[in-house]
Amino acid sequence: MTFGQHTFEYTYENTRALGAPFFDEAKCFGVSLFWGFPGWGRFLSLLPDRLSSNILRAVDKLARSLPRLADVDVFVWRPKLPRNQG
């Protein structure tokens, strides 16, 4: 038995374009930054707790305001209202 491969790249732009015909985008914000970067957890574990917490807060704040750079994007959509045909 073979399984199909995952062929869609879920980028900010692709995800936004996928929902655009059906929804009005209300908001988008990023969550976390660098978690996919090799050695990130190890690097943070070597730092004092307070410093690693401050770094995490800073990069999370950056990810929130720049979702294109974030590890995860959260889209909050509103359904498009039907246009008056009359």
Residue pairs with C-beta under 8 A, 6 or more apart in sequence:
8 14
12 28
12 67
12 68
12 73
13 68
15 73
15 75
16 25
16 28
16 75
19 25
19 75
19 77
22 79
22 80
23 77
23 78
23 79
23 80
24 77
24 78
24 79
24 80
25 75
25 76
25 77
25 78
26 76
26 77
26 78
27 75
27 76
28 67
28 73
28 74
28 75
28 76
29 64
29 65
29 67
29 70
29 73
29 74
30 63
30 64
30 65
30 66
30 67
30 68
30 69
30 70
30 71
30 72
30 73
30 74
31 60
31 63
31 64
31 70
31 71
31 72
31 73
31 74
32 59
32 60
32 63
32 70
32 71
32 72
33 59
33 60
33 62
33 63
33 69
33 70
33 71
34 40
34 59
34 71
35 41
35 71
36 71
44 52
44 55
44 56
45 52
47 55
62 69
63 69
63 70
63 71
64 70
67 73
67 74
